[in-house]
Amino acid sequence: MANFFRRKPAAPAADESTPVAAEPKPRRRDFSELQPDPDKIGISGSVPFVRLPDPATLFADRAERLIAVAPGHPLEAYLRFVAAIARAQATLQAKGPPATPPDAADLALRSEHGMPPLSRHSLEADTGFDACLLGLLDAVDLATAPEASQAARETLRAASPADRLDLALQVFEGALPMDRIAECVFVAAALQIRLAEQAARLDTKVLKPVADGVCPCCGGAPVASVIVAWTPADKARYLSCSLCGTFWNHVRIRCTACGAGEGVSYYGLDEVSKDVQVETCTTCHSYIKHLHQHRAPTLDPVADDIAAYGLDLKIAEEGFRRAGLNLLFVI
């Protein structure tokens, strides 16, 4: 049986590297017993609010991490499938052409009203999106992929440009049609290429917090919470966008879904990784993966979210729902 361990939020401290002790006998937790002391670490003058993606390395690094964690994993076949997608993303990103820049007037208007600069209008105006999606379908190696993925590729190829754009807009807005979920994986991968390119060109000085769990660049949901080791943000907490790959600073030990600071705790499975946990909130009963990248620099939000699927299964037994979103692993 899995050894499911709990860690209370620590007293105020910048480093969360204290080892987590495993309990001898797993049992269902009474979450009402937890009395955390939230660490009120927010955005300081020395910690950048956002870190924009680097499209030139984002997808290649992700593919490398997926291949590294795949051997012997219960989800090895799927990890290799996503690695093939990431390699195709890297190929398409390198080939270009770059995504169409957002309209300057629309950017100014959205900034004035505190909205993310990238929107569905950015996608509709990106004349190269459909070519990027079709190029991705050609580039991805599906030799060992399940039949459903191969069928989804052919369905997308046969669809009209208008239908492909309509599906992309649904994925962008988080309204994934369950009857086309296999197609959504490919569409999401193409969106990630184009949005990462658009986000990388934004001016960080004009980006503002939008809401809990909302990317300040594109409005996407986070894949995971990450404790980073960048200079000057060492051991600060960031959320990683599921769409454009932007990292944005978030207060430590505060729910990413509802903003509550009470009832936040951390859980892990010792056979998964001591560097990957789930952060739970008893206020809204949500959870998100929590990656200690400052201890394990090769951790990738998308790759290690999939690799730590055992945590999703276990924490769901406790009645928590997923707050994060991994568009390449919709569960």
Secondary structure in CASP SS format (residue, H / E / C, confidence):
PFRMAT SS
TARGET T0000
AUTHOR 0000-0000-0000
METHOD secondary structure of the structure
MODEL  1
M C 1.00
A C 1.00
N C 1.00
F E 1.00
F E 1.00
R E 1.00
R E 1.00
K C 1.00
P C 1.00
A C 1.00
A C 1.00
P C 1.00
A C 1.00
A C 1.00
D C 1.00
E C 1.00
S C 1.00
T C 1.00
P C 1.00
V C 1.00
A C 1.00
A C 1.00
E C 1.00
P C 1.00
K C 1.00
P C 1.00
R C 1.00
R C 1.00
R C 1.00
D C 1.00
F H 1.00
S H 1.00
E H 1.00
L C 1.00
Q C 1.00
P C 1.00
D C 1.00
P C 1.00
D C 1.00
K C 1.00
I C 1.00
G C 1.00
I C 1.00
S C 1.00
G C 1.00
S C 1.00
V C 1.00
P C 1.00
F C 1.00
V E 1.00
R E 1.00
L C 1.00
P C 1.00
D C 1.00
P H 1.00
A H 1.00
T H 1.00
L H 1.00
F H 1.00
A H 1.00
D H 1.00
R H 1.00
A H 1.00
E H 1.00
R H 1.00
L H 1.00
I H 1.00
A H 1.00
V H 1.00
A C 1.00
P C 1.00
G C 1.00
H C 1.00
P C 1.00
L C 1.00
E H 1.00
A H 1.00
Y H 1.00
L H 1.00
R H 1.00
F H 1.00
V H 1.00
A H 1.00
A H 1.00
I H 1.00
A H 1.00
R H 1.00
A H 1.00
Q H 1.00
A H 1.00
T H 1.00
L H 1.00
Q H 1.00
A H 1.00
K H 1.00
G C 1.00
P C 1.00
P C 1.00
A C 1.00
T C 1.00
P C 1.00
P C 1.00
D C 1.00
A H 1.00
A H 1.00
D H 1.00
L H 1.00
A H 1.00
L H 1.00
R H 1.00
S H 1.00
E H 1.00
H C 1.00
G C 1.00
M C 1.00
P C 1.00
P C 1.00
L C 1.00
S C 1.00
R H 1.00
H H 1.00
S H 1.00
L H 1.00
E H 1.00
A H 1.00
D C 1.00
T C 1.00
G C 1.00
F H 1.00
D H 1.00
A H 1.00
C H 1.00
L H 1.00
L H 1.00
G H 1.00
L H 1.00
L H 1.00
D H 1.00
A H 1.00
V C 1.00
D C 1.00
L C 1.00
A C 1.00
T C 1.00
A C 1.00
P C 1.00
E H 1.00
A H 1.00
S H 1.00
Q H 1.00
A H 1.00
A H 1.00
R H 1.00
E H 1.00
T H 1.00
L H 1.00
R H 1.00
A H 1.00
A C 1.00
S C 1.00
P H 1.00
A H 1.00
D H 1.00
R H 1.00
L H 1.00
D H 1.00
L H 1.00
A H 1.00
L H 1.00
Q H 1.00
V H 1.00
F H 1.00
E C 1.00
G C 1.00
A C 1.00
L C 1.00
P C 1.00
M H 1.00
D H 1.00
R H 1.00
I H 1.00
A H 1.00
E H 1.00
C H 1.00
V H 1.00
F H 1.00
V H 1.00
A H 1.00
A H 1.00
A H 1.00
L H 1.00
Q H 1.00
I H 1.00
R H 1.00
L H 1.00
A H 1.00
E H 1.00
Q H 1.00
A H 1.00
A H 1.00
R C 1.00
L C 1.00
D C 1.00
T H 1.00
K H 1.00
V H 1.00
L C 1.00
K C 1.00
P C 1.00
V C 1.00
A C 1.00
D C 1.00
G C 1.00
V C 1.00
C C 1.00
P C 1.00
C C 1.00
C C 1.00
G C 1.00
G C 1.00
A C 1.00
P E 1.00
V E 1.00
A E 1.00
S E 1.00
V E 1.00
I E 1.00
V C 1.00
A C 1.00
W C 1.00
T C 1.00
P C 1.00
A C 1.00
D C 1.00
K C 1.00
A C 1.00
R E 1.00
Y E 1.00
L E 1.00
S E 1.00
C E 1.00
S C 1.00
L C 1.00
C C 1.00
G C 1.00
T C 1.00
F E 1.00
W E 1.00
N E 1.00
H C 1.00
V C 1.00
R C 1.00
I C 1.00
R C 1.00
C C 1.00
T C 1.00
A C 1.00
C C 1.00
G C 1.00
A C 1.00
G C 1.00
E C 1.00
G C 1.00
V E 1.00
S E 1.00
Y E 1.00
Y E 1.00
G E 1.00
L E 1.00
D C 1.00
E C 1.00
V C 1.00
S C 1.00
K C 1.00
D C 1.00
V E 1.00
Q E 1.00
V E 1.00
E E 1.00
T E 1.00
C E 1.00
T C 1.00
T C 1.00
C C 1.00
H C 1.00
S E 1.00
Y E 1.00
I E 1.00
K E 1.00
H E 1.00
L E 1.00
H E 1.00
Q C 1.00
H C 1.00
R C 1.00
A C 1.00
P C 1.00
T C 1.00
L C 1.00
D C 1.00
P H 1.00
V H 1.00
A H 1.00
D H 1.00
D H 1.00
I H 1.00
A H 1.00
A C 1.00
Y H 1.00
G H 1.00
L H 1.00
D H 1.00
L H 1.00
K H 1.00
I H 1.00
A H 1.00
E H 1.00
E C 1.00
G C 1.00
F C 1.00
R E 1.00
R E 1.00
A C 1.00
G C 1.00
L C 1.00
N C 1.00
L C 1.00
L C 1.00
F C 1.00
V C 1.00
I C 1.00
END
